[in-house]
Amino acid sequence: MSIKTNLVVRYSANERMNHWLVAITFIMLALSGLALFHPAFYFLSNLFGGGPWSRILHPFIGVVMFVSFLGLIVKFWGHNYITNADREWQKHLGEIMANKARNLPEVGKYNIGQKYLFWSLVVVVPMLMLSGFIVWRPYFAPFFSISIIRLAVLIHALAAFIAIVAIIVHVYAAIWTKGSIRAMTRGTVTTAWAKHHHPAWYKEISKDAKL
């Protein structure tokens, strides 16, 4: 990380490309998955060339997203350990939301909400991948019994629901926290933003910049 004028580099170009690849493939999976899940959403299959093409493309897009997500895990794993400071921050979440919190531990690169999102996806995405493989016809489903396939379908639907809700919250939080979206579009945030939202992280990169 580096600091230049009044901007702080939060994400490199490679990190942003990786993030947007995961985001785009996730949206495609959510739309095609909903089209296959219930007749009320079948109209979404038109985005992929119809029902048969939605069924064909969905698992392949899933593989792309899973591999891309592994890149995010490797890159950001070390920044998402939950600390005592995070737990203390969590106790005052209501005050924080009301902008009334005082004298709390300084936040590092990610706050407790961002870390919970990360770990929930670390659990849910592999569940989606594994259950998706089990029901993937004609390649893998024939190797499993109908009872295993039915269980996998249920797990896949529940995991997809959790993932979609988590991403909706993630997007809302990014919009709600002014200046956050810039980090994933331009790669930088203002020093004021960094000092206000992630002061411990700002101090860390400021010290590194001086070395």
Residue pairs with C-beta under 8 A, 6 or more apart in sequence:
1 8
1 9
1 10
1 205
1 208
1 209
2 9
2 205
2 209
3 9
3 191
3 205
3 206
3 209
6 190
6 191
6 192
7 188
7 189
7 190
7 191
8 188
8 189
8 190
8 191
8 193
8 194
8 202
8 205
9 187
9 188
10 183
10 187
10 188
10 189
10 194
11 19
11 183
11 184
11 187
12 187
13 187
15 75
15 187
16 184
16 185
16 187
18 68
18 71
18 72
18 75
19 72
19 184
20 184
21 64
21 65
21 68
22 65
22 68
22 69
22 72
25 61
25 62
25 64
25 65
25 68
26 65
26 163
26 167
28 48
28 57
28 61
29 58
29 61
29 62
29 65
29 160
30 160
30 163
30 164
30 167
31 44
31 47
31 48
32 44
32 45
32 47
32 48
32 54
32 57
32 58
32 61
33 58
33 160
34 41
34 44
35 41
35 42
35 43
35 44
35 45
35 47
35 48
35 51
35 54
36 45
36 51
36 54
36 55
36 58
37 157
37 160
42 51
44 54
45 51
45 53
45 54
48 54
48 57
59 132
59 133
59 136
62 128
62 129
62 132
63 129
65 125
66 125
66 126
66 128
66 129
69 121
69 125
73 122
76 110
76 118
79 108
79 109
79 110
80 110
80 114
80 115
80 118
80 119
81 115
82 112
82 115
82 119
83 108
84 105
85 105
85 106
85 107
85 108
85 200
86 111
86 112
86 115
87 112
88 104
88 105
89 96
89 104
89 105
89 107
89 111
89 112
90 112
92 101
92 104
93 112
95 101
95 102
96 104
105 200
106 199
106 200
106 203
107 197
107 198
107 199
107 200
107 201
108 198
108 200
108 201
108 204
109 198
109 201
110 118
110 198
111 197
111 198
113 173
117 166
117 169
117 170
120 162
120 166
121 163
121 166
124 159
124 162
124 163
124 166
125 163
127 155
127 156
127 159
128 156
128 159
128 160
128 163
130 152
131 152
131 153
131 155
131 156
131 159
132 152
132 156
133 140
134 140
134 141
134 144
134 148
134 149
134 152
135 141
135 149
135 152
135 153
135 156
141 149
144 152
173 180
174 180
174 181
174 184
175 181
177 197
179 189
179 190
179 193
180 189
180 193
180 197
182 188
182 189
183 189
191 202
194 201
194 202
194 205
195 202
